């Protein structure tokens, strides 16, 4: 029997009740059995012979009903007839097990909740942002003066490439491309002025797992040594005041936070590498307790070529060394980068950020 909704009556009771024709709580076979049983009782009031014959009618009727529904007696395999695989019953998937197909969003990226494998934590990300990764915990220096680091002390066979950015946009984008090509992370000491001029590169540095540290706002010498008429004569130096120094750090910090929601503390590098005790105390006062210096310099700013830089910064290198490079277009640091990476990797060194290399 075919119902108005197009379903065979024998299948109706196995489906979820989703319309007015899906309401009987009994199976179709059970209803047919009861109808035949009722008819046999009425007819059995006749002769004993008829009564005996009619007792088998319900069984006969039930067999016909089951056959109509596709239910037959099981087949037994024989040497000439392979066993027929049982057919799965036609059922409707419960609503709780239905997986909805997500709608493809091509406009603005919407936040997406991603549950962890343990199910105990949910992180919200967007299609345009990388999955956040945990940054190493800064060392607890517990000192009133910012501590100077020329290299790491863990003895792990690690090297930190650091790039100062304060002049022009230079090779910034090309350097990031090359680091990505070699799957190398590095650290960038940026001035606030450079960051405001190149916010896209700041965002990319953070997104690609590099460390960004404070290189002051305007790259003025805090002690006045490197910008004086005679760097060897302290009487000609004109140092910045404490207020000016603090402003150089905090203004850069605010710019980076606005651009990339990134906190650079406690890492900073003084302009020209100039510092004294007062400078270290001022830096520590606003949270910059780690002064990042270097153990090897490329001297590209002096005009060294890649052929000079590579052997100089790959020979006699030690675990924890920090290499100073620059982003500026006039230097050859970008050209030297493949030789540095391949040469140091060939010696078994891995490349890490400043945050990692200063871990104990």
Buried (B, 14 or more C-beta within 10 A) or exposed (E): EEEEEEBEBBBBBBBEEEEEBBEEEEBBBBBBBEEBBEBBEEEBEEEEEEBEEBEEBBEEBBEEBBEBBEEEEEEEEEEEEEEEEEEEEEEEEEEEEEEEEEEEEEEEEEEEEEEEEEEEEEEEBEEEEEEEEEEBEBBEBEEEBBBEBBBBEBEBBBBBBBBBBBBBBBBBBBBBEBBEEEEBBBBBBBBBBBBBEBBEBBBBBBBEBBBBBBBBBBBBBBBBBBBBEEBEEEEEBEBBEBEBBBBBBBBBBEBBEEBBEBEBBBBBBBBBBBBBEBBBBBBBBBBBBBBBBBBBBBBBBEEBEBEBBBEBBBEEBEBBBBBBBBBBEEBBBBBBBBBBBEBBBEEEBBBBBBBBBBBE
